[in-house]
């Protein structure tokens, strides 16, 4: 009546085909790589959505929720190799498609490299005191992220800051959990 699994990706194709032919619902409990099977098998369900789906839905949420805030993409060097680089482009497109940007002369979308501006640049140049500053850090470099979040935490005394991060941030022991709460991660 129901197939749960298989656990390993290499068996997904065979089991998905069997599921489709027999009309048996198939639940993939672990693998986020079932995109092909989702398209070819209406009985295929994923517990963990694909990275592409997560990125698209995150971009939609950010675009709907923060389009009128000061959105800052804080790079840590090149991030083009990360899947989340697509998120930056999707968010930019969503923001500019709202029409809100055409009706304001305030810069609401800024891309910077933390290596270039550091703490004083963020404080003096980047942060806006009259609106919420939403910071997205597309990086998986723990030491650099730790340094940036520590700096943002210090700036949270004076500025309204919301941090948007990647799912692996919760694994970083070098960052105080209190900072996540303070920055509304």
Secondary structure, DSSP 4 states (H G I P E B T S, - for coil): -EEE--SSGGGHHHHHHHHHHHT-EEEESS-S--HHHHHH-TTEEESS--HHHHHHHHHHHHHHHHTTSEEEEEESS--TTSTTHHHHHHHHHHHHHTSGGGG--S--EEEEEHHHHHHHHIIIII--TTS-EEEE-----HHHHHHHHHHHHHHTTTS-EEEE--GGGGG-TTS-HHHHHHTT-
